[in-house]
Amino acid sequence: MRISHESPWWSPDRRQDRQPFLQARTRITRATRGWFDAQAFTEVETAALQVSPGNEAHLHAFATQALSLDGQARPMYLHTSPEFACKKLLASGESQIFTLGKVWRNRERGPLHHPEFTMLEWYRADQPYQTIMADCAALLATAAEAAGAERLRYRGREADPFAEPERLTVAEAFERYAGVDLLAVLDDRAGLAGQARGAGVRVADDDGWADVFSRVIVEKVEPNLGHGRATILYEYPSSEAALARPKAADGRVAERFELYACGVELANCFGELTDAVEQRRRFEIEMDEKEQVYGERYPVDEDFLAALAHMPPASGGALGFDRLVMLATDASRVDQVLWTPVA
């Protein structure tokens, strides 16, 4: 007999329902670490407490305080990603690193979101971001094989984890799924809004360019990605890639891609920006927007900006590990694949 989901996750009667997901998670975790070991990566552990949780306008952190021996309080945050710490390690001389650990994001809860979740993050010094694309394809196959899954599944959608992912630029996706000529309306709010409305996307009077862009992505593009096989959506507008370097041949777009399967975003990956002056400028833009929308801003990690001057050219990826486990096990909610969900 299945127990209502209102009962606690630790209820012995729910163990039978949860156990297959959790056993598969253990196998996928072991296989993922084995894949990185075979690639000669070093596994690292990064501190969860940071002076800045990241500087993206729409990411929300958990704040706390660190007290000195004399009781003086210093603001601290649980990191939303290990990215800053990993890049400091690259600056120190590490060349191929990965971390599989907990991160925290506030204001996030739902079938695909949890306030505490596991992120797989990895970096390759002196490698193009196309290498990270190949890594993503290999990790999908590794997870599926470990779970004994021939297909990735989510709510009736399927993808072959062993097939080569489709590669689609953001501009191509906007044209294909929304009829929007994205490159013609970069930084043109009125132009993008008009085309979006023509595609049936609601646009509010106070929406900025980035708001309209995001709505088209969410409503028209994302639902069509990763069906039959995974999709790599690449070359985001530079304004939508705060931590990625511009494409050398066309600075209007950046070396950023996202990995999708079954309509679900799994990974966000970059050719990494190493220009500290430009990075500070982008952080300030993001925090100005955050302050305007949410009435708060996060400090800039000055130590991170200093490290960028010593960081080699690199590419990296961040993959939502719980979501990968969900798709490999046909789970419908993220809490099904978490050993101890947040109450």
C-alpha positions as CSV (number, residue, x, y, z in Angstrom):
1,M,0.0,0.0,0.0
2,R,1.4,3.5,-1.0
3,I,1.4,6.1,1.8
4,S,0.3,9.6,1.2
5,H,3.1,12.1,0.6
6,E,1.8,14.1,3.6
7,S,3.5,11.5,5.8
8,P,7.1,12.2,6.8
9,W,9.9,11.1,4.4
10,W,11.4,9.0,7.2
11,S,8.2,7.0,7.8
12,P,9.2,3.3,7.6
13,D,6.1,2.7,5.4
14,R,7.6,5.1,2.8
15,R,11.0,3.3,2.6
16,Q,9.8,0.8,0.0
17,D,8.7,3.6,-2.3
18,R,11.9,5.6,-1.8
19,Q,14.5,2.9,-1.8
20,P,14.8,2.2,-5.5
21,F,15.5,5.9,-6.2
22,L,18.1,6.2,-3.4
23,Q,19.9,3.0,-4.3
24,A,20.1,4.2,-7.9
25,R,21.4,7.5,-6.6
26,T,24.2,5.7,-4.8
27,R,25.2,3.9,-8.0
28,I,25.1,7.0,-10.1
29,T,27.2,8.9,-7.5
30,R,29.8,6.1,-7.5
31,A,29.9,5.9,-11.3
32,T,30.2,9.7,-11.7
33,R,33.2,9.8,-9.4
34,G,34.6,6.9,-11.3
35,W,34.3,8.7,-14.6
36,F,36.1,11.8,-13.3
37,D,38.8,9.6,-11.8
38,A,39.3,7.9,-15.1
39,Q,39.7,11.3,-16.7
40,A,42.5,12.2,-14.1
41,F,40.4,14.9,-12.3
42,T,41.1,15.8,-8.7
43,E,38.1,15.9,-6.4
44,V,38.1,19.0,-4.2
45,E,35.9,20.1,-1.3
46,T,35.0,23.8,-1.1
47,A,33.8,25.8,1.9
48,A,30.1,26.3,2.0
49,L,30.3,29.6,4.0
50,Q,31.4,32.5,1.8
51,V,31.7,36.2,2.0
52,S,29.5,36.4,-1.2
53,P,27.1,33.8,-2.4
54,G,27.4,34.9,-6.0
55,N,26.3,37.9,-7.8
56,E,23.4,36.9,-10.1
57,A,20.3,39.1,-9.8
58,H,17.7,36.4,-9.5
59,L,19.6,33.9,-7.2
60,H,18.7,34.2,-3.6
61,A,21.0,33.0,-0.8
62,F,20.7,32.0,2.9
63,A,22.4,34.6,5.1
64,T,24.0,34.0,8.5
65,Q,26.7,35.6,10.7
66,A,30.2,34.5,11.8
67,L,31.0,35.6,15.3
68,S,34.5,36.4,16.3
69,L,35.8,35.5,19.8
70,D,34.9,39.0,21.0
71,G,31.3,38.7,19.6
72,Q,31.8,40.9,16.5
73,A,29.5,39.7,13.7
74,R,30.6,39.3,10.1
75,P,27.9,38.7,7.4
76,M,28.4,35.3,5.7
77,Y,26.3,33.3,3.2
78,L,25.8,29.7,2.3
79,H,27.1,29.4,-1.3
80,T,24.7,29.1,-4.2
81,S,27.5,27.4,-6.2
82,P,31.1,26.4,-5.5
83,E,32.2,28.4,-8.6
84,F,34.2,31.2,-6.9
85,A,36.1,28.7,-4.7
86,C,36.9,26.4,-7.7
87,K,38.2,29.3,-9.8
88,K,40.5,30.3,-6.9
89,L,41.8,26.7,-6.9
90,L,42.5,27.1,-10.7
91,A,44.3,30.3,-9.9
92,S,46.4,28.4,-7.4
93,G,47.6,25.9,-10.0
94,E,45.0,23.1,-10.1
95,S,44.2,22.1,-13.7
96,Q,41.4,19.5,-13.7
97,I,39.0,19.6,-10.7
98,F,35.5,18.5,-9.8
99,T,33.3,18.8,-6.7
100,L,30.1,17.0,-5.8
101,G,28.6,18.8,-2.9
102,K,25.7,20.7,-1.3
103,V,24.7,24.2,-2.3
104,W,21.8,26.3,-1.1
105,R,19.3,28.6,-2.9
106,N,16.5,30.4,-1.2
107,R,13.0,31.0,-2.6
108,E,13.3,27.7,-4.5
109,R,10.9,24.8,-3.9
110,G,9.0,22.6,-6.3
111,P,9.1,19.4,-8.3
112,L,12.5,20.4,-9.8
113,H,13.7,22.7,-7.0
114,H,14.9,22.2,-3.5
115,P,16.5,24.8,-1.1
116,E,19.4,22.4,-0.5
117,F,20.6,20.4,-3.4
118,T,23.7,18.7,-4.8
119,M,25.7,20.3,-7.5
120,L,28.3,18.6,-9.7
121,E,30.8,21.2,-10.8
122,W,34.0,20.7,-12.8
123,Y,36.7,22.7,-14.6
124,R,39.3,22.0,-17.2
125,A,42.2,24.5,-17.6
126,D,43.4,25.4,-21.1
127,Q,40.4,23.5,-22.7
128,P,37.7,25.0,-24.9
129,Y,34.1,24.8,-23.8
130,Q,33.3,22.3,-26.5
131,T,35.2,19.8,-24.3
132,I,32.7,20.5,-21.6
133,M,29.9,19.7,-24.1
134,A,31.5,16.3,-24.7
135,D,31.8,15.8,-20.9
136,C,28.1,16.4,-20.5
137,A,27.2,13.8,-23.1
138,A,29.5,11.3,-21.3
139,L,28.0,12.1,-17.9
140,L,24.4,11.4,-19.2
141,A,25.5,8.0,-20.5
142,T,27.4,7.2,-17.3
143,A,24.4,8.0,-15.1
144,A,21.9,6.0,-17.2
145,E,24.2,3.0,-17.3
146,A,24.7,3.1,-13.6
147,A,20.9,3.3,-13.1
148,G,20.2,0.6,-15.6
149,A,18.1,3.0,-17.7
150,E,17.8,2.8,-21.4
151,R,16.0,6.2,-21.6
152,L,15.9,9.3,-19.5
153,R,12.3,10.2,-18.5
154,Y,10.4,13.0,-17.0
155,R,6.6,13.3,-17.0
156,G,6.0,11.4,-20.2
157,R,9.0,12.9,-22.0
158,E,12.0,10.7,-23.0
159,A,15.5,11.1,-24.3
160,D,18.2,8.7,-25.3
161,P,21.2,9.2,-23.0
162,F,23.5,7.4,-25.3
163,A,22.8,9.5,-28.4
164,E,24.9,12.5,-29.4
165,P,23.2,15.6,-28.1
166,E,21.6,18.1,-30.5
167,R,23.5,21.4,-30.7
168,L,21.4,24.4,-31.2
169,T,22.3,28.1,-30.8
170,V,20.0,30.3,-28.8
171,A,19.3,32.4,-31.9
172,E,18.3,29.2,-33.9
173,A,16.0,28.1,-31.0
174,F,14.3,31.5,-30.9
175,E,13.7,31.4,-34.6
176,R,12.6,27.8,-34.6
177,Y,10.2,27.8,-31.6
178,A,9.1,31.4,-31.3
179,G,9.7,33.0,-34.7
180,V,11.9,35.6,-33.1
181,D,15.0,37.0,-34.8
182,L,17.0,37.4,-31.6
183,L,20.2,38.8,-33.1
184,A,18.3,41.6,-34.8
185,V,16.8,42.8,-31.4
186,L,19.8,42.5,-29.1
187,D,19.5,45.4,-26.6
188,D,16.3,46.5,-28.4
189,R,13.6,46.0,-25.7
190,A,10.8,47.3,-27.9
191,G,11.8,45.1,-30.8
192,L,12.1,42.0,-28.7
193,A,8.8,42.7,-26.9
194,G,7.0,43.1,-30.2
195,Q,8.3,39.8,-31.6
196,A,7.6,38.1,-28.3
197,R,4.0,39.3,-28.3
198,G,3.6,38.1,-31.8
199,A,4.7,34.6,-30.6
200,G,2.0,34.8,-27.9
201,V,4.3,35.7,-25.0
202,R,2.8,38.1,-22.4
203,V,5.0,41.1,-21.9
204,A,4.4,43.6,-19.1
205,D,5.0,47.3,-19.5
206,D,7.8,47.3,-16.9
207,D,9.6,44.2,-18.3
208,G,13.2,44.9,-19.3
209,W,15.0,43.2,-22.2
210,A,16.2,40.4,-20.0
211,D,12.7,39.7,-18.6
212,V,11.3,39.3,-22.1
213,F,14.2,37.1,-23.1
214,S,13.6,34.9,-20.1
215,R,9.9,34.6,-20.8
216,V,10.5,33.5,-24.4
217,I,13.1,30.9,-23.2
218,V,10.8,29.5,-20.5
219,E,7.5,29.5,-22.5
220,K,8.6,28.8,-26.0
221,V,12.0,27.3,-26.1
222,E,12.7,25.1,-23.0
223,P,9.6,22.9,-23.4
224,N,10.9,21.8,-26.8
225,L,14.4,20.9,-25.8
226,G,15.8,17.5,-25.1
227,H,13.2,15.3,-26.7
228,G,14.4,12.0,-28.2
229,R,18.0,13.1,-27.3
230,A,19.6,15.7,-25.1
231,T,20.0,19.3,-26.4
232,I,22.9,21.6,-25.9
233,L,21.6,25.2,-26.2
234,Y,24.7,27.5,-26.8
235,E,25.8,31.0,-27.6
236,Y,23.7,33.0,-25.2
237,P,23.6,36.7,-25.6
238,S,26.6,38.2,-23.8
239,S,24.2,40.1,-21.5
240,E,22.8,36.8,-20.3
241,A,26.2,35.2,-19.5
242,A,27.7,37.2,-16.6
243,L,30.5,34.7,-15.9
244,A,31.3,33.6,-19.5
245,R,33.8,35.0,-22.0
246,P,32.5,36.5,-25.3
247,K,32.8,34.4,-28.4
248,A,36.0,35.5,-30.2
249,A,34.3,35.7,-33.6
250,D,31.1,37.5,-32.4
251,G,31.1,39.4,-29.2
252,R,27.3,39.7,-29.2
253,V,27.1,36.2,-27.9
254,A,29.1,34.3,-25.2
255,E,30.6,30.9,-24.6
256,R,27.7,29.7,-22.5
257,F,25.6,26.7,-23.0
258,E,22.9,24.8,-21.1
259,L,22.2,21.1,-21.3
260,Y,18.6,19.9,-21.5
261,A,16.9,16.5,-21.5
262,C,13.2,15.8,-21.5
263,G,12.6,19.6,-21.3
264,V,14.5,19.8,-18.1
265,E,17.6,22.1,-17.7
266,L,20.4,19.9,-16.3
267,A,23.6,22.0,-16.6
268,N,24.9,25.5,-17.1
269,C,28.4,25.7,-18.6
270,F,30.9,28.4,-19.7
271,G,34.1,29.3,-21.4
272,E,35.2,31.2,-18.3
273,L,35.7,34.9,-18.1
274,T,39.1,35.8,-16.6
275,D,39.0,39.6,-17.1
276,A,38.6,41.0,-13.5
277,V,37.6,44.5,-14.7
278,E,34.9,43.2,-16.9
279,Q,33.8,40.8,-14.3
280,R,33.4,43.6,-11.7
281,R,31.4,45.6,-14.2
282,R,29.0,42.7,-14.8
283,F,28.6,42.0,-11.1
284,E,27.6,45.6,-10.5
285,I,25.0,45.4,-13.3
286,E,23.6,42.2,-11.8
287,M,23.5,43.7,-8.3
288,D,21.9,46.9,-9.5
289,E,19.1,44.9,-11.0
290,K,18.8,42.8,-7.8
291,E,18.5,45.9,-5.7
292,Q,15.9,47.4,-8.0
293,V,13.8,44.2,-8.1
294,Y,14.3,42.7,-4.7
295,G,15.6,45.6,-2.6
296,E,18.9,43.9,-1.7
297,R,22.4,43.2,-3.0
298,Y,25.2,40.9,-2.2
299,P,28.8,42.0,-1.6
300,V,31.4,41.3,-4.3
301,D,34.1,38.7,-3.3
302,E,37.2,40.9,-3.8
303,D,39.4,37.8,-3.3
304,F,37.7,36.1,-6.2
305,L,38.4,39.1,-8.5
306,A,42.0,39.2,-7.4
307,A,42.3,35.5,-8.2
308,L,41.0,36.0,-11.8
309,A,44.3,37.8,-12.6
310,H,46.1,34.4,-11.9
311,M,43.5,32.1,-13.4
312,P,44.4,30.3,-16.6
313,P,42.0,30.1,-19.6
314,A,39.5,27.5,-18.6
315,S,36.1,26.0,-19.2
316,G,33.7,24.5,-16.7
317,G,30.3,23.2,-16.0
318,A,27.7,23.0,-13.2
319,L,25.2,20.2,-13.3
320,G,22.2,19.7,-11.0
321,F,23.0,16.2,-9.8
322,D,19.6,15.5,-8.2
323,R,17.8,16.3,-11.5
324,L,20.1,13.9,-13.3
325,V,19.2,11.2,-10.9
326,M,15.5,12.1,-11.3
327,L,15.7,11.6,-15.1
328,A,17.7,8.4,-14.8
329,T,15.2,6.9,-12.4
330,D,11.9,8.3,-13.8
331,A,11.2,10.2,-10.6
332,S,8.6,12.9,-10.8
333,R,9.8,15.1,-7.8
334,V,13.2,16.0,-6.6
335,D,12.5,15.0,-3.0
336,Q,12.1,11.4,-4.2
337,V,15.8,11.2,-4.9
338,L,17.1,13.0,-1.8
339,W,18.1,10.9,1.2
340,T,16.9,13.5,3.7
341,P,14.8,16.2,2.1
342,V,14.5,19.6,3.9
343,A,11.3,19.5,6.0
